[in-house]
Amino acid sequence: MATSLDLQEQEQLDQLKAFWKQYGNLITWVLILALGGFAAWNGWTWWQRDQAAKAGAMYDELDRAAAAGDAAKVTRVFDDLKQRYPGTAFAAQGALAAARLQLEKGDTEGARAALAWAAANAADDDYRALARLRLAAVLLQAKQYDQALAELAQAKAPSFEALVADRRGDVLLAQGKRDEARSAFEAAWAAMDDKLDYRRLVEAKLVALGGHPKAAEAAASGAGR
């Protein structure tokens, strides 16, 4: 019996050796790739967390400088932030914060540059749309209407649809295009949550142009059918 078992074990061992000889290299490489991929994923996750933490600390510094009204420091910290951590949400937030203070201090060119950077580089659609919306306001004040409309045309985030339409109406009205402006305000009013106080301001713009918000609502309902 012992001899029979020894022969059976030897046969199984020989089969295993033959299998390993045929497939051993493939199995080894598959394991190496799998373990390498797992290590790379862990490394990437750690790197992202590390980048976010460092960017967050830098944004806190920018926020404190903004609260103190130190435009020079805000600009300096934002320049570092966008160069070191451009793919983080903190970089986009930093751009918006920097632009706001720069406008308050009369640095229109600096604000335009910060907003243009966020519009082109922010990782999130909402941040890009918000940056374009604010940039369009700056361009409107500078009477650069075509550029303002071009920025608004690229603001695609659904959550900003109503505000973009409203800003488009402002630009068109400034161009003297009253009918087009009224249509834009109607679209803004129809898309805006009726609980928002800002909707009443859009309504006032519509009334001033001879429009009626309820007509805009009916038109929007009919288009959705």
BALOBA-1460 file (C-alpha; in Angstrom, 3 decimals):
// residues 225
<rec num="1" residu="m" x="0.000" y="0.000" z="0.000"/>
<rec num="2" residu="a" x="2.825" y="2.365" z="0.870"/>
<rec num="3" residu="t" x="4.418" y="1.687" z="-2.471"/>
<rec num="4" residu="s" x="1.139" y="2.373" z="-4.271"/>
<rec num="5" residu="l" x="0.727" y="5.693" z="-2.447"/>
<rec num="6" residu="d" x="4.326" y="6.638" z="-3.178"/>
<rec num="7" residu="l" x="3.769" y="5.976" z="-6.875"/>
<rec num="8" residu="q" x="0.530" y="7.997" z="-6.857"/>
<rec num="9" residu="e" x="2.223" y="10.931" z="-5.119"/>
<rec num="10" residu="q" x="5.142" y="10.756" z="-7.526"/>
<rec num="11" residu="e" x="2.735" y="10.808" z="-10.480"/>
<rec num="12" residu="q" x="0.962" y="13.866" z="-9.072"/>
<rec num="13" residu="l" x="4.310" y="15.549" z="-8.454"/>
<rec num="14" residu="d" x="5.387" y="14.833" z="-12.019"/>
<rec num="15" residu="q" x="2.119" y="16.294" z="-13.326"/>
<rec num="16" residu="l" x="2.623" y="19.400" z="-11.199"/>
<rec num="17" residu="k" x="6.171" y="19.822" z="-12.480"/>
<rec num="18" residu="a" x="4.984" y="19.451" z="-16.056"/>
<rec num="19" residu="f" x="2.213" y="21.991" z="-15.476"/>
<rec num="20" residu="w" x="4.601" y="24.451" z="-13.867"/>
<rec num="21" residu="k" x="7.130" y="23.988" z="-16.622"/>
<rec num="22" residu="q" x="4.472" y="24.843" z="-19.192"/>
<rec num="23" residu="y" x="2.658" y="27.643" z="-17.365"/>
<rec num="24" residu="g" x="5.007" y="28.730" z="-14.580"/>
<rec num="25" residu="n" x="6.413" y="31.797" z="-16.323"/>
<rec num="26" residu="l" x="2.952" y="33.010" z="-17.307"/>
<rec num="27" residu="i" x="1.616" y="32.587" z="-13.773"/>
<rec num="28" residu="t" x="4.651" y="34.380" z="-12.342"/>
<rec num="29" residu="w" x="4.199" y="37.370" z="-14.671"/>
<rec num="30" residu="v" x="0.474" y="37.553" z="-13.975"/>
<rec num="31" residu="l" x="1.195" y="37.656" z="-10.237"/>
<rec num="32" residu="i" x="3.889" y="40.294" z="-10.712"/>
<rec num="33" residu="l" x="1.556" y="42.483" z="-12.781"/>
<rec num="34" residu="a" x="-1.309" y="42.042" z="-10.311"/>
<rec num="35" residu="l" x="0.839" y="42.896" z="-7.310"/>
<rec num="36" residu="g" x="2.463" y="45.756" z="-9.203"/>
<rec num="37" residu="g" x="-0.930" y="47.151" z="-10.145"/>
<rec num="38" residu="f" x="-2.124" y="46.916" z="-6.545"/>
<rec num="39" residu="a" x="1.001" y="48.684" z="-5.306"/>
<rec num="40" residu="a" x="0.618" y="51.375" z="-7.987"/>
<rec num="41" residu="w" x="-3.029" y="51.934" z="-7.033"/>
<rec num="42" residu="n" x="-2.123" y="52.282" z="-3.358"/>
<rec num="43" residu="g" x="0.684" y="54.646" z="-4.285"/>
<rec num="44" residu="w" x="-1.615" y="56.743" z="-6.480"/>
<rec num="45" residu="t" x="-4.269" y="56.940" z="-3.749"/>
<rec num="46" residu="w" x="-1.685" y="57.993" z="-1.173"/>
<rec num="47" residu="w" x="-0.260" y="60.576" z="-3.582"/>
<rec num="48" residu="q" x="-3.708" y="62.074" z="-4.216"/>
<rec num="49" residu="r" x="-4.420" y="62.329" z="-0.479"/>
<rec num="50" residu="d" x="-1.025" y="63.915" z="0.080"/>
<rec num="51" residu="q" x="-1.583" y="66.429" z="-2.732"/>
<rec num="52" residu="a" x="-5.037" y="67.332" z="-1.408"/>
<rec num="53" residu="a" x="-3.708" y="67.835" z="2.128"/>
<rec num="54" residu="k" x="-0.875" y="70.097" z="0.979"/>
<rec num="55" residu="a" x="-3.172" y="72.027" z="-1.354"/>
<rec num="56" residu="g" x="-5.683" y="72.444" z="1.477"/>
<rec num="57" residu="a" x="-3.030" y="73.908" z="3.754"/>
<rec num="58" residu="m" x="-1.974" y="76.327" z="1.024"/>
<rec num="59" residu="y" x="-5.585" y="77.336" z="0.377"/>
<rec num="60" residu="d" x="-6.059" y="78.055" z="4.096"/>
<rec num="61" residu="e" x="-3.106" y="80.417" z="3.874"/>
<rec num="62" residu="l" x="-4.664" y="82.118" z="0.839"/>
<rec num="63" residu="d" x="-8.026" y="82.389" z="2.595"/>
<rec num="64" residu="r" x="-6.450" y="84.057" z="5.632"/>
<rec num="65" residu="a" x="-4.631" y="86.525" z="3.381"/>
<rec num="66" residu="a" x="-7.886" y="87.291" z="1.565"/>
<rec num="67" residu="a" x="-9.678" y="87.903" z="4.855"/>
<rec num="68" residu="a" x="-6.914" y="90.345" z="5.776"/>
<rec num="69" residu="g" x="-7.217" y="92.083" z="2.400"/>
<rec num="70" residu="d" x="-3.610" y="91.273" z="1.470"/>
<rec num="71" residu="a" x="-3.960" y="91.100" z="-2.312"/>
<rec num="72" residu="a" x="-0.230" y="90.738" z="-2.946"/>
<rec num="73" residu="k" x="0.017" y="87.673" z="-0.728"/>
<rec num="74" residu="v" x="-3.180" y="86.193" z="-2.166"/>
<rec num="75" residu="t" x="-1.757" y="86.510" z="-5.673"/>
<rec num="76" residu="r" x="1.558" y="85.000" z="-4.604"/>
<rec num="77" residu="v" x="-0.031" y="82.035" z="-2.823"/>
<rec num="78" residu="f" x="-2.447" y="81.406" z="-5.697"/>
<rec num="79" residu="d" x="0.452" y="81.359" z="-8.175"/>
<rec num="80" residu="d" x="2.138" y="78.671" z="-6.042"/>
<rec num="81" residu="l" x="-1.112" y="76.769" z="-5.620"/>
<rec num="82" residu="k" x="-1.911" y="76.560" z="-9.328"/>
<rec num="83" residu="q" x="1.651" y="75.567" z="-10.195"/>
<rec num="84" residu="r" x="2.030" y="72.852" z="-7.555"/>
<rec num="85" residu="y" x="-1.487" y="71.455" z="-7.273"/>
<rec num="86" residu="p" x="-3.409" y="72.479" z="-10.409"/>
<rec num="87" residu="g" x="-5.663" y="69.409" z="-10.465"/>
<rec num="88" residu="t" x="-7.124" y="69.907" z="-6.990"/>
<rec num="89" residu="a" x="-10.407" y="71.584" z="-6.091"/>
<rec num="90" residu="f" x="-8.429" y="73.921" z="-3.827"/>
<rec num="91" residu="a" x="-6.691" y="75.417" z="-6.865"/>
<rec num="92" residu="a" x="-10.056" y="76.301" z="-8.432"/>
<rec num="93" residu="q" x="-11.319" y="77.704" z="-5.129"/>
<rec num="94" residu="g" x="-8.126" y="79.690" z="-4.808"/>
<rec num="95" residu="a" x="-8.627" y="81.182" z="-8.266"/>
<rec num="96" residu="l" x="-12.138" y="82.327" z="-7.401"/>
<rec num="97" residu="a" x="-11.043" y="83.766" z="-4.046"/>
<rec num="98" residu="a" x="-8.065" y="85.543" z="-5.611"/>
<rec num="99" residu="a" x="-10.207" y="87.029" z="-8.372"/>
<rec num="100" residu="r" x="-12.777" y="88.311" z="-5.891"/>
<rec num="101" residu="l" x="-10.182" y="90.187" z="-3.829"/>
<rec num="102" residu="q" x="-8.350" y="91.443" z="-6.912"/>
<rec num="103" residu="l" x="-11.579" y="92.961" z="-8.200"/>
<rec num="104" residu="e" x="-12.189" y="94.614" z="-4.854"/>
<rec num="105" residu="k" x="-8.692" y="96.112" z="-5.044"/>
<rec num="106" residu="g" x="-9.182" y="97.292" z="-8.631"/>
<rec num="107" residu="d" x="-6.832" y="94.735" z="-10.190"/>
<rec num="108" residu="t" x="-9.109" y="93.823" z="-13.084"/>
<rec num="109" residu="e" x="-6.367" y="92.208" z="-15.160"/>
<rec num="110" residu="g" x="-5.291" y="89.998" z="-12.266"/>
<rec num="111" residu="a" x="-8.888" y="88.937" z="-11.671"/>
<rec num="112" residu="r" x="-9.404" y="88.146" z="-15.353"/>
<rec num="113" residu="a" x="-6.266" y="86.044" z="-15.414"/>
<rec num="114" residu="a" x="-7.290" y="84.075" z="-12.309"/>
<rec num="115" residu="l" x="-10.799" y="83.452" z="-13.636"/>
<rec num="116" residu="a" x="-9.510" y="82.494" z="-17.087"/>
<rec num="117" residu="w" x="-7.160" y="79.984" z="-15.465"/>
<rec num="118" residu="a" x="-10.009" y="78.407" z="-13.476"/>
<rec num="119" residu="a" x="-12.275" y="78.357" z="-16.539"/>
<rec num="120" residu="a" x="-9.640" y="76.450" z="-18.487"/>
<rec num="121" residu="n" x="-8.102" y="74.251" z="-15.792"/>
<rec num="122" residu="a" x="-10.548" y="73.515" z="-12.972"/>
<rec num="123" residu="a" x="-11.174" y="69.789" z="-12.694"/>
<rec num="124" residu="d" x="-14.874" y="70.202" z="-11.886"/>
<rec num="125" residu="d" x="-17.558" y="71.361" z="-14.359"/>
<rec num="126" residu="d" x="-19.245" y="73.549" z="-11.734"/>
<rec num="127" residu="y" x="-16.040" y="75.429" z="-10.925"/>
<rec num="128" residu="r" x="-15.343" y="75.982" z="-14.612"/>
<rec num="129" residu="a" x="-18.880" y="77.261" z="-15.181"/>
<rec num="130" residu="l" x="-18.728" y="79.555" z="-12.146"/>
<rec num="131" residu="a" x="-15.387" y="80.957" z="-13.285"/>
<rec num="132" residu="r" x="-16.797" y="81.647" z="-16.777"/>
<rec num="133" residu="l" x="-19.881" y="83.263" z="-15.256"/>
<rec num="134" residu="r" x="-17.768" y="85.641" z="-13.183"/>
<rec num="135" residu="l" x="-15.378" y="86.270" z="-16.049"/>
<rec num="136" residu="a" x="-18.337" y="87.207" z="-18.243"/>
<rec num="137" residu="a" x="-19.369" y="89.795" z="-15.630"/>
<rec num="138" residu="v" x="-15.883" y="91.317" z="-15.722"/>
<rec num="139" residu="l" x="-15.956" y="91.397" z="-19.523"/>
<rec num="140" residu="l" x="-19.426" y="92.943" z="-19.457"/>
<rec num="141" residu="q" x="-18.157" y="95.780" z="-17.278"/>
<rec num="142" residu="a" x="-15.300" y="96.272" z="-19.738"/>
<rec num="143" residu="k" x="-17.881" y="96.374" z="-22.578"/>
<rec num="144" residu="q" x="-16.259" y="93.381" z="-24.240"/>
<rec num="145" residu="y" x="-19.606" y="91.880" z="-25.066"/>
<rec num="146" residu="d" x="-18.633" y="89.305" z="-27.672"/>
<rec num="147" residu="q" x="-15.994" y="87.856" z="-25.381"/>
<rec num="148" residu="a" x="-18.483" y="87.740" z="-22.527"/>
<rec num="149" residu="l" x="-20.991" y="85.831" z="-24.665"/>
<rec num="150" residu="a" x="-18.243" y="83.449" z="-25.794"/>
<rec num="151" residu="e" x="-17.413" y="82.630" z="-22.171"/>
<rec num="152" residu="l" x="-21.081" y="82.054" z="-21.335"/>
<rec num="153" residu="a" x="-21.479" y="79.761" z="-24.329"/>
<rec num="154" residu="q" x="-18.859" y="77.476" z="-22.800"/>
<rec num="155" residu="a" x="-20.407" y="77.401" z="-19.305"/>
<rec num="156" residu="k" x="-22.089" y="74.004" z="-19.572"/>
<rec num="157" residu="a" x="-22.776" y="72.892" z="-15.984"/>
<rec num="158" residu="p" x="-26.548" y="72.199" z="-15.584"/>
<rec num="159" residu="s" x="-26.600" y="73.668" z="-12.073"/>
<rec num="160" residu="f" x="-25.628" y="77.080" z="-13.493"/>
<rec num="161" residu="e" x="-28.021" y="77.065" z="-16.450"/>
<rec num="162" residu="a" x="-30.343" y="79.725" z="-15.029"/>
<rec num="163" residu="l" x="-27.572" y="82.082" z="-13.923"/>
<rec num="164" residu="v" x="-25.807" y="81.754" z="-17.264"/>
<rec num="165" residu="a" x="-29.029" y="82.630" z="-19.097"/>
<rec num="166" residu="d" x="-29.522" y="85.628" z="-16.822"/>
<rec num="167" residu="r" x="-25.980" y="86.871" z="-17.425"/>
<rec num="168" residu="r" x="-26.436" y="86.367" z="-21.165"/>
<rec num="169" residu="g" x="-29.530" y="88.560" z="-20.937"/>
<rec num="170" residu="d" x="-27.478" y="91.280" z="-19.226"/>
<rec num="171" residu="v" x="-24.880" y="91.202" z="-22.001"/>
<rec num="172" residu="l" x="-27.466" y="91.223" z="-24.786"/>
<rec num="173" residu="l" x="-29.308" y="94.104" z="-23.157"/>
<rec num="174" residu="a" x="-26.062" y="96.053" z="-22.929"/>
<rec num="175" residu="q" x="-25.683" y="95.471" z="-26.679"/>
<rec num="176" residu="g" x="-29.143" y="96.911" z="-27.247"/>
<rec num="177" residu="k" x="-30.628" y="93.558" z="-28.303"/>
<rec num="178" residu="r" x="-33.811" y="93.851" z="-26.262"/>
<rec num="179" residu="d" x="-35.750" y="90.964" z="-27.799"/>
<rec num="180" residu="e" x="-32.862" y="88.536" z="-27.420"/>
<rec num="181" residu="a" x="-32.255" y="89.771" z="-23.900"/>
<rec num="182" residu="r" x="-35.904" y="89.211" z="-23.008"/>
<rec num="183" residu="s" x="-35.714" y="85.642" z="-24.331"/>
<rec num="184" residu="a" x="-32.612" y="85.008" z="-22.234"/>
<rec num="185" residu="f" x="-34.281" y="86.384" z="-19.092"/>
<rec num="186" residu="e" x="-37.354" y="84.259" z="-19.793"/>
<rec num="187" residu="a" x="-35.141" y="81.166" z="-20.003"/>
<rec num="188" residu="a" x="-33.430" y="82.161" z="-16.765"/>
<rec num="189" residu="w" x="-36.715" y="82.745" z="-14.954"/>
<rec num="190" residu="a" x="-38.167" y="79.442" z="-16.138"/>
<rec num="191" residu="a" x="-35.054" y="77.480" z="-15.125"/>
<rec num="192" residu="m" x="-34.661" y="79.114" z="-11.724"/>
<rec num="193" residu="d" x="-36.021" y="77.637" z="-8.497"/>
<rec num="194" residu="d" x="-39.091" y="79.637" z="-7.468"/>
<rec num="195" residu="k" x="-37.835" y="79.722" z="-3.866"/>
<rec num="196" residu="l" x="-34.825" y="81.824" z="-4.811"/>
<rec num="197" residu="d" x="-35.066" y="85.536" z="-4.073"/>
<rec num="198" residu="y" x="-32.899" y="86.194" z="-7.128"/>
<rec num="199" residu="r" x="-35.765" y="85.024" z="-9.318"/>
<rec num="200" residu="r" x="-37.649" y="88.222" z="-8.429"/>
<rec num="201" residu="l" x="-34.777" y="90.277" z="-9.811"/>
<rec num="202" residu="v" x="-34.964" y="88.346" z="-13.088"/>
<rec num="203" residu="e" x="-38.702" y="88.914" z="-13.073"/>
<rec num="204" residu="a" x="-38.147" y="92.652" z="-12.684"/>
<rec num="205" residu="k" x="-35.806" y="92.634" z="-15.670"/>
<rec num="206" residu="l" x="-38.436" y="90.830" z="-17.706"/>
<rec num="207" residu="v" x="-41.194" y="93.239" z="-16.773"/>
<rec num="208" residu="a" x="-38.945" y="96.192" z="-17.640"/>
<rec num="209" residu="l" x="-38.556" y="94.708" z="-21.122"/>
<rec num="210" residu="g" x="-42.272" y="94.152" z="-21.561"/>
<rec num="211" residu="g" x="-42.112" y="90.434" z="-20.899"/>
<rec num="212" residu="h" x="-44.200" y="88.366" z="-18.532"/>
<rec num="213" residu="p" x="-42.730" y="85.584" z="-16.363"/>
<rec num="214" residu="k" x="-45.854" y="83.412" z="-16.613"/>
<rec num="215" residu="a" x="-45.619" y="83.494" z="-20.391"/>
<rec num="216" residu="a" x="-42.015" y="82.325" z="-20.101"/>
<rec num="217" residu="e" x="-43.094" y="79.495" z="-17.803"/>
<rec num="218" residu="a" x="-45.827" y="78.423" z="-20.221"/>
<rec num="219" residu="a" x="-43.397" y="78.505" z="-23.127"/>
<rec num="220" residu="a" x="-40.910" y="76.373" z="-21.222"/>
<rec num="221" residu="s" x="-43.644" y="73.865" z="-20.282"/>
<rec num="222" residu="g" x="-44.766" y="73.618" z="-23.895"/>
<rec num="223" residu="a" x="-41.207" y="73.042" z="-25.109"/>
<rec num="224" residu="g" x="-40.773" y="70.201" z="-22.623"/>
<rec num="225" residu="r" x="-43.774" y="68.241" z="-23.957"/>
